[in-house]
Amino acid sequence: MKVALASDHGGIHIREEIKGLLEEMGLEYEDFGCDCEESVDYPDYALPVAEKVARGEFDRGILICGTGIGMSISANKVKGIRCALVHDVFSAKATRQHNDSNVLAMGERVIGPGLAREIARVWLTTEFEGGRHARRIEKLTTYEETHS
């Protein structure tokens, strides 16, 4: 699995934790920044990651900002992206099983580093269940294709 990773200034500390997790898990990843604590614009980091996942250059993406909200809104503007904003382990598992999410968003000001690592670990290791859930994902895909 190949993971694209980015944050804005509000998520740089959790992003470092996630990089450590990805290394421990032996997963290939690329860090797309940011590299400062000065205010930057979250779409500048979320959109390139989402586009790379949508094009198949990466299997999954992880985005972190202060709340995760801006990153998730931005990523979901990209056709083919199902970005889930997650702040608990149950939702991390459910969004993979039921929604086949391909981008995860988290908020550094909402959760701590230990929980962020566990959320990411569960999200990265949980498979999509398919079945009735695949039908729902297909409806979203059809909508995107006919309304873009």
KOLTI-353282 format. One record per residue: x, y, z of N, C-alpha, C in turn. Coordinates in pm, 1 decimal. Layout:
N
((X, Y, Z), (X, Y, Z), (X, Y, Z)),
...
END
This chain:
148
((84.7, -117.9, 0.0), (0.0, 0.0, 0.0), (89.1, 124.0, 0.0)),
((48.8, 220.8, -80.0), (121.6, 346.9, -93.2), (30.8, 459.4, -43.0)),
((80.3, 540.5, 51.8), (-1.3, 641.0, 119.2), (53.8, 781.1, 92.5)),
((-34.5, 872.7, 55.8), (-1.2, 1015.0, 42.6), (-42.8, 1082.5, 173.0)),
((45.6, 1165.2, 228.0), (25.1, 1225.2, 358.8), (49.1, 1375.1, 351.3)),
((-38.1, 1453.3, 414.5), (-17.5, 1598.7, 419.0), (-91.8, 1657.6, 537.6)),
((-48.3, 1777.6, 574.4), (-117.5, 1854.7, 676.3), (-98.3, 2002.1, 646.5)),
((-180.3, 2084.0, 709.9), (-151.5, 2226.2, 711.4), (-77.0, 2253.8, 841.6)),
((-61.1, 2380.1, 874.3), (12.5, 2418.2, 995.6), (-51.5, 2363.9, 1123.6)),
((-181.2, 2340.8, 1121.2), (-251.9, 2293.0, 1239.2), (-241.3, 2143.7, 1263.0)),
((-175.3, 2071.7, 1172.2), (-166.9, 1926.3, 1185.7), (-27.2, 1869.1, 1176.0)),
((74.8, 1954.1, 1185.2), (210.8, 1903.8, 1159.7), (261.1, 1806.4, 1265.8)),
((218.4, 1820.2, 1389.0), (267.7, 1729.9, 1493.8), (206.9, 1589.9, 1479.8)),
((77.8, 1583.8, 1454.0), (13.7, 1452.7, 1432.0), (67.0, 1389.3, 1304.0)),
((95.5, 1472.3, 1200.8), (150.2, 1417.3, 1077.5), (281.6, 1344.7, 1105.5)),
((364.5, 1399.5, 1192.5), (490.5, 1333.3, 1228.1), (463.6, 1199.5, 1296.6)),
((362.5, 1194.7, 1381.8), (324.3, 1068.4, 1446.8), (279.9, 965.2, 1343.1)),
((202.8, 1008.9, 1246.5), (152.2, 918.1, 1142.8), (267.1, 868.8, 1055.6)),
((363.6, 953.9, 1027.1), (481.5, 909.2, 951.6), (551.6, 795.9, 1026.2)),
((566.1, 810.7, 1157.2), (626.4, 704.1, 1236.8), (547.3, 575.1, 1229.4)),
((415.5, 586.2, 1235.6), (329.6, 468.1, 1224.7), (347.2, 399.8, 1089.7)),
((346.5, 477.8, 982.4), (361.0, 421.0, 848.5), (495.0, 348.5, 835.0)),
((598.8, 405.1, 892.5), (729.8, 339.5, 889.4), (726.9, 209.4, 968.3)),
((665.7, 211.6, 1087.0), (653.2, 90.0, 1168.9), (574.3, -18.0, 1095.9)),
((473.4, 21.8, 1020.5), (390.3, -73.6, 946.7), (456.4, -118.7, 816.3)),
((568.3, -57.9, 780.9), (638.3, -93.6, 657.2), (565.8, -47.2, 533.0)),
((487.5, 60.1, 544.5), (412.2, 110.1, 430.1), (489.0, 221.7, 359.9)),
((482.3, 219.7, 229.7), (543.7, 325.3, 150.1), (456.1, 449.6, 159.6)),
((518.5, 565.7, 175.8), (442.0, 689.5, 183.3), (524.5, 804.3, 128.6)),
((452.6, 911.0, 96.1), (517.6, 1035.5, 58.2), (451.7, 1147.7, 136.7)),
((534.0, 1234.9, 192.9), (488.2, 1347.7, 272.9), (483.8, 1471.1, 184.6)),
((365.6, 1528.7, 170.9), (346.0, 1645.7, 86.0), (336.4, 1776.1, 166.0)),
((386.0, 1774.4, 290.2), (394.0, 1897.6, 369.6), (267.9, 1921.4, 449.5)),
((265.3, 2035.4, 515.2), (352.0, 2152.4, 507.1), (466.2, 2141.0, 608.5)),
((562.0, 2227.7, 594.1), (680.4, 2220.2, 679.1), (696.7, 2342.2, 768.7)),
((586.4, 2403.9, 808.3), (595.8, 2522.8, 893.1), (477.9, 2529.3, 988.5)),
((492.0, 2610.1, 1091.9), (382.1, 2631.7, 1185.1), (310.9, 2763.6, 1157.3)),
((354.4, 2834.8, 1054.2), (287.9, 2957.9, 1014.3), (165.5, 2922.6, 930.9)),
((64.8, 3005.2, 939.3), (-61.8, 2978.8, 872.9), (-45.8, 2957.5, 722.1)),
((-101.8, 2846.9, 675.4), (-108.1, 2815.4, 532.4), (-252.3, 2777.3, 500.2)),
((-283.0, 2760.2, 373.8), (-419.4, 2729.1, 331.2), (-435.6, 2578.7, 308.1)),
((-525.8, 2515.7, 383.2), (-544.0, 2370.6, 375.9), (-574.2, 2317.0, 236.7)),
((-648.5, 2387.6, 148.8), (-671.5, 2330.3, 15.9), (-542.0, 2308.4, -63.2)),
((-439.1, 2390.0, -35.7), (-311.5, 2374.9, -105.9), (-244.6, 2241.5, -76.6)),
((-284.5, 2176.0, 31.0), (-226.9, 2046.3, 68.5), (-326.1, 1932.3, 48.0)),
((-453.0, 1957.3, 73.6), (-554.9, 1852.4, 58.9), (-579.7, 1816.7, -86.9)),
((-591.5, 1916.6, -172.6), (-626.8, 1889.0, -312.6), (-520.9, 1808.7, -386.4)),
((-391.4, 1840.4, -375.6), (-292.2, 1756.6, -444.6), (-292.1, 1611.6, -396.1)),
((-308.2, 1590.2, -265.1), (-313.0, 1453.1, -213.6), (-435.3, 1381.1, -269.5)),
((-551.0, 1445.1, -264.9), (-673.7, 1383.6, -316.1), (-661.6, 1352.7, -464.9)),
((-603.4, 1442.4, -541.5), (-586.2, 1418.5, -685.2), (-494.7, 1299.8, -711.3)),
((-389.4, 1286.3, -633.0), (-297.2, 1173.8, -650.7), (-365.5, 1040.6, -617.3)),
((-449.3, 1040.4, -514.5), (-524.5, 918.8, -480.9), (-626.4, 889.8, -590.7)),
((-697.7, 991.0, -636.1), (-799.8, 972.3, -740.7), (-738.5, 919.3, -869.8)),
((-616.7, 962.5, -901.6), (-548.3, 915.3, -1023.5), (-484.6, 778.0, -1006.8)),
((-485.4, 724.1, -885.4), (-427.4, 592.7, -861.6), (-277.9, 594.1, -837.5)),
((-219.3, 712.0, -819.8), (-76.1, 720.1, -789.7), (-47.7, 672.3, -647.3)),
((-147.5, 685.6, -560.9), (-140.6, 638.7, -423.5), (-268.4, 562.3, -394.2)),
((-259.8, 461.8, -306.2), (-376.7, 382.1, -269.8), (-467.5, 455.9, -172.3)),
((-406.6, 529.2, -79.5), (-482.2, 600.6, 22.0), (-414.0, 733.9, 53.0)),
((-490.2, 822.8, 115.5), (-436.8, 950.1, 160.3), (-477.6, 977.4, 303.3)),
((-389.3, 1044.9, 375.8), (-419.1, 1087.9, 512.6), (-390.3, 1236.6, 522.1)),
((-489.7, 1312.0, 570.6), (-480.5, 1457.1, 580.4), (-509.1, 1501.7, 723.3)),
((-431.6, 1597.0, 772.2), (-450.1, 1646.4, 907.7), (-447.2, 1798.5, 908.2)),
((-544.9, 1858.9, 974.1), (-542.8, 2003.1, 1000.4), (-587.9, 2021.2, 1144.9)),
((-624.3, 2141.1, 1182.6), (-664.0, 2164.8, 1320.7), (-784.8, 2083.8, 1362.5)),
((-888.0, 2082.9, 1279.3), (-1009.8, 2006.9, 1309.5), (-1032.7, 1889.5, 1215.4)),
((-968.4, 1890.3, 1101.3), (-991.9, 1790.4, 997.9), (-1103.2, 1830.6, 902.8)),
((-1179.5, 1930.4, 938.7), (-1296.0, 1969.5, 859.3), (-1254.4, 2029.0, 725.3)),
((-1165.0, 2126.4, 726.9), (-1121.9, 2189.5, 602.1), (-1058.6, 2090.9, 506.4)),
((-975.7, 2002.5, 560.0), (-911.0, 1901.2, 475.9), (-1014.8, 1808.5, 413.4)),
((-1112.6, 1765.0, 493.5), (-1211.9, 1670.7, 439.4), (-1301.4, 1737.9, 335.1)),
((-1341.6, 1861.1, 359.5), (-1422.7, 1932.0, 259.9), (-1344.3, 1946.7, 130.1)),
((-1218.9, 1986.6, 141.0), (-1134.7, 2005.1, 22.4), (-1117.9, 1875.2, -54.9)),
((-1079.0, 1769.7, 14.3), (-1053.6, 1641.6, -52.5), (-1177.6, 1589.6, -122.9)),
((-1293.4, 1607.2, -61.6), (-1417.1, 1555.9, -120.8), (-1463.1, 1633.7, -242.8)),
((-1395.7, 1741.6, -277.8), (-1424.7, 1813.8, -402.2), (-1366.9, 1741.0, -523.1)),
((-1274.7, 1647.5, -499.5), (-1207.6, 1575.6, -607.0), (-1288.3, 1450.9, -642.8)),
((-1321.0, 1439.7, -770.3), (-1397.5, 1325.0, -819.7), (-1326.1, 1194.4, -784.5)),
((-1401.8, 1101.7, -728.2), (-1347.0, 971.0, -693.6), (-1296.4, 960.7, -551.3)),
((-1301.1, 1070.3, -478.2), (-1252.7, 1068.3, -340.4), (-1368.7, 1051.7, -244.2)),
((-1347.6, 964.0, -148.6), (-1439.9, 945.1, -37.7), (-1358.3, 967.0, 89.1)),
((-1349.7, 1092.5, 128.4), (-1271.7, 1131.1, 245.8), (-1361.5, 1130.4, 368.3)),
((-1317.4, 1061.5, 472.1), (-1391.8, 1054.1, 597.4), (-1317.1, 1129.5, 706.3)),
((-1386.7, 1218.0, 772.6), (-1333.7, 1287.1, 889.4), (-1360.7, 1197.9, 1010.2)),
((-1254.2, 1152.3, 1075.7), (-1267.4, 1051.5, 1180.6), (-1191.8, 1095.0, 1306.0)),
((-1259.0, 1080.5, 1420.2), (-1196.0, 1110.8, 1548.6), (-1215.9, 998.7, 1650.7)),
((-1254.8, 879.6, 1603.0), (-1268.0, 763.9, 1692.1), (-1240.3, 636.5, 1612.6)),
((-1200.8, 532.4, 1682.4), (-1160.4, 406.8, 1619.2), (-1277.9, 335.7, 1552.3)),
((-1395.1, 337.3, 1614.9), (-1511.6, 271.1, 1555.6), (-1542.4, 328.7, 1417.1)),
((-1542.3, 460.9, 1405.9), (-1571.7, 524.6, 1277.2), (-1463.2, 495.2, 1174.0)),
((-1338.6, 485.9, 1218.8), (-1229.0, 453.4, 1127.3), (-1252.5, 316.7, 1063.3)),
((-1293.3, 221.6, 1145.0), (-1321.0, 86.6, 1093.8), (-1444.9, 87.2, 1004.3)),
((-1550.1, 153.1, 1049.8), (-1676.2, 153.1, 974.9), (-1662.2, 221.4, 839.5)),
((-1586.4, 330.5, 831.9), (-1575.9, 400.6, 704.5), (-1496.6, 321.1, 600.9)),
((-1410.9, 234.8, 645.4), (-1343.0, 145.6, 550.9), (-1436.5, 30.7, 512.4)),
((-1501.6, -31.5, 610.4), (-1587.9, -145.4, 582.6), (-1707.5, -107.7, 496.4)),
((-1769.3, 5.2, 525.9), (-1897.0, 39.8, 463.8), (-1886.3, 144.1, 353.5)),
((-1790.6, 234.8, 362.9), (-1782.2, 345.9, 266.9), (-1663.8, 336.2, 173.1)),
((-1575.6, 238.6, 194.6), (-1454.4, 224.1, 113.8), (-1381.6, 358.7, 102.3)),
((-1371.9, 431.1, 214.7), (-1304.7, 561.5, 212.1), (-1160.8, 543.9, 166.7)),
((-1115.7, 637.0, 85.2), (-978.7, 629.6, 34.6), (-891.4, 743.5, 86.2)),
((-950.8, 836.1, 159.3), (-875.6, 941.7, 227.1), (-932.1, 956.0, 368.8)),
((-840.0, 970.2, 463.4), (-874.0, 988.5, 603.9), (-834.7, 1129.9, 644.6)),
((-924.7, 1200.1, 712.2), (-894.0, 1332.1, 767.3), (-908.4, 1326.1, 918.8)),
((-815.6, 1392.8, 986.6), (-819.1, 1401.2, 1132.9), (-783.9, 1542.6, 1175.9)),
((-823.2, 1577.8, 1299.5), (-795.8, 1709.2, 1353.8), (-702.2, 1703.6, 1472.9)),
((-587.0, 1767.9, 1460.2), (-488.1, 1767.3, 1568.2), (-537.8, 1836.9, 1694.5)),
((-624.2, 1935.8, 1678.2), (-676.4, 2007.7, 1794.8), (-793.2, 1934.0, 1859.7)),
((-832.5, 1822.0, 1800.0), (-946.0, 1745.0, 1848.8), (-900.0, 1616.7, 1918.4)),
((-797.3, 1553.1, 1864.5), (-748.9, 1426.2, 1921.1), (-598.5, 1434.5, 1946.3)),
((-551.0, 1347.2, 2030.7), (-409.2, 1341.0, 2062.6), (-335.3, 1244.2, 1972.4)),
((-204.3, 1240.3, 1987.2), (-121.9, 1157.2, 1898.9), (-147.1, 1007.0, 1911.2)),
((-170.5, 957.4, 2032.5), (-195.0, 814.1, 2049.2), (-321.8, 769.2, 1979.9)),
((-427.5, 845.4, 1996.2), (-554.2, 812.3, 1930.5), (-541.9, 826.9, 1779.5)),
((-472.0, 929.0, 1733.9), (-453.0, 948.3, 1589.0), (-381.1, 828.3, 1527.7)),
((-280.0, 778.7, 1594.7), (-206.9, 660.9, 1545.3), (-298.7, 538.7, 1538.5)),
((-379.8, 518.7, 1641.0), (-469.3, 402.6, 1643.3), (-577.0, 414.4, 1536.2)),
((-632.1, 532.7, 1517.9), (-731.0, 555.1, 1412.1), (-669.5, 522.9, 1276.7)),
((-551.2, 576.6, 1251.1), (-485.4, 553.2, 1122.0), (-452.7, 405.4, 1103.1)),
((-404.4, 338.7, 1208.2), (-370.8, 196.2, 1198.2), (-493.6, 114.2, 1162.8)),
((-603.7, 137.4, 1232.1), (-727.8, 64.0, 1204.7), (-777.4, 95.0, 1064.3)),
((-775.1, 221.3, 1026.3), (-822.1, 261.7, 893.1), (-738.1, 198.6, 783.4)),
((-608.1, 191.1, 804.1), (-518.3, 134.1, 702.8), (-528.8, -17.2, 692.3)),
((-570.7, -83.9, 798.2), (-573.1, -230.7, 798.0), (-712.3, -290.6, 779.3)),
((-814.3, -208.5, 771.9), (-951.6, -258.2, 756.2), (-988.4, -261.9, 608.3)),
((-1045.8, -373.0, 566.1), (-1086.0, -391.5, 426.9), (-1231.3, -349.5, 405.3)),
((-1261.9, -313.2, 282.8), (-1398.4, -283.9, 240.5), (-1477.2, -413.9, 236.0)),
((-1598.3, -415.2, 292.1), (-1680.7, -535.8, 296.3), (-1748.8, -568.3, 165.0)),
((-1770.4, -468.8, 79.8), (-1841.0, -493.9, -45.7), (-1987.9, -522.9, -20.0)),
((-2045.0, -617.1, -95.5), (-2185.4, -654.6, -77.2), (-2278.3, -536.6, -96.0)),
((-2371.7, -519.7, -3.8), (-2469.9, -411.4, -14.4), (-2401.7, -274.8, -13.3)),
((-2283.5, -266.8, 48.5), (-2210.4, -140.0, 53.4), (-2155.7, -102.3, -83.8)),
((-2118.5, -200.6, -162.4), (-2068.4, -173.2, -298.2), (-2176.0, -107.2, -383.4)),
((-2298.4, -148.7, -365.2), (-2409.8, -88.4, -439.3), (-2420.7, 60.5, -406.8)),
((-2400.7, 95.9, -284.4), (-2410.1, 235.8, -242.4), (-2294.6, 318.7, -296.7)),
((-2176.7, 260.8, -296.6), (-2060.2, 330.6, -352.2), (-2079.4, 351.0, -502.5)),
((-2136.7, 252.1, -569.3), (-2163.4, 263.8, -712.9), (-2260.8, 378.3, -741.1)),
((-2357.6, 397.4, -655.4), (-2450.5, 509.4, -672.8), (-2377.4, 643.5, -663.4)),
((-2282.9, 653.4, -572.5), (-2203.4, 775.8, -561.3), (-2117.2, 796.9, -685.1)),
((-2056.4, 690.5, -732.1), (-1971.7, 698.1, -851.3), (-2054.4, 740.2, -972.6)),
((-2171.7, 680.8, -988.6), (-2260.4, 717.0, -1099.5), (-2300.4, 863.3, -1091.2)),
((-2331.8, 910.2, -974.3), (-2368.0, 1050.6, -956.9), (-2253.2, 1141.3, -998.5)),
((-2133.1, 1109.7, -951.8), (-2016.2, 1191.2, -988.6), (-1996.4, 1195.8, -1139.9)),
((-2013.5, 1081.7, -1203.0), (-1990.3, 1074.5, -1347.6), (-2096.9, 1148.4, -1427.0)),
((-2217.2, 1156.3, -1376.4), (-2325.7, 1219.9, -1452.1), (-2350.6, 1364.9, -1411.4)),
((-2286.3, 1412.8, -1306.5), (-2310.0, 1548.7, -1257.9), (-2182.1, 1631.7, -1247.1)),
((-2079.5, 1595.1, -1320.4), (-1955.4, 1674.4, -1310.7), (-1931.8, 1759.7, -1431.9)),
END
